[in-house]
Amino acid sequence: MRALFVLTPTESKKLIGKAVAGLQEVKNALRDDRMVIGHGSTCVYVAEEILGKKKFCEAFTRDTYLSGCVQHGVLCTIPGKDKEPILVLNRGEIVPPAPTMSELLREFGSGSVFIKGANAVDPEGNAAVFMAHPEGGTIGWSIGTIVARGITLIVPVGLEKLIPSVKAAIPHCGQRTFDYCMGMKVGLLHMPGAKVITEIEALKGLAGVDVYHVASGGSGGTQGAVVLVAEGETQDVERAIRIVESLKGEPSLTPRKEACEDCRMASPVQPKDYKTQGFPPHCTYAGKKEEQLPAYLRGL
């Protein structure tokens, strides 16, 4: 049996969240070990599926469990004062994060899980994430420990972020290499050894079907959609249909951007004594008054 699906980016995030919650590594860590779920729109859906939406929303605000974001046509960030603490679980219970990433990961080992979203994925299954913080932010402060200890790194990322090659893209990024940037200046970091979960892996894991990405794009609220073909035994494809139909119409998050005049570099996991005043401006528009902004950014 064969079926064709159209998924908006938000529907894809919810699908991927369901799949990540069903991974054995996640179930094991939820029961017996430790887990971090990083900030990001896809990770909101991952966290809701792992914890249950009610439990997640009692502890965090969906629209502010983000950090960097791409919105209003620029690379931006949510307001610093709204940034939530990073979600840390110890045997399934939410615990306060330590003030630095080094301290936070001190007890993490091979049975622990670190979940981090991405900004790019390629056909080879490589995933990469933007770094706007001058020292790499969440992933910059954690990737060495993750790789050194063999912590399971899971990267949920939708195919709307598909690029030809992560390896080829990385040398063309770097915060201090740009002469002009629409928003925040970024580097791009490959996340080595990651278990990458796109819609393809999600439907394979949840329904046992083979999935093929055949088209992308849309309009009228379907911008960034992916078109997928699922193939398999009748009962498996029918299961996939039920899963996809259950998440159709999922509304997108509605984060608000930082006011450019008030924008400051901030990270919930940076060292307590970390100062960024000595670094070059991190964003083209940081510190600019409303009348100094391009028309498409005014009044936001």
Secondary structure, 3 states (H helix, E strand, C coil): CEEEEEECHHHHHHHHHHHHHCCHHHHHHHHHCEEEECCCHHHHHHHHHHHCHHHHHHHCCHHHCCCEEEECCEEEECCHHHCCCCEEEECCEEECCCCCHHHHCCCCCCCCEEECCCCEECCCCCEEEEECCCCCHHHHHHHHHHHHHCCEEEEECCHHHECCCHHHHHHHCCHHHCCCCCEECCEEEECCCCEEECHHHHHHHHHCCEEEEEEECCCCCCCCCEEEEEECCHHHHHHHHHHHHHHCCCCCCCCCCCCHHHCCCCCCCCCCCCCCCCCCCCECCCCCCHHHCCHHHCCC
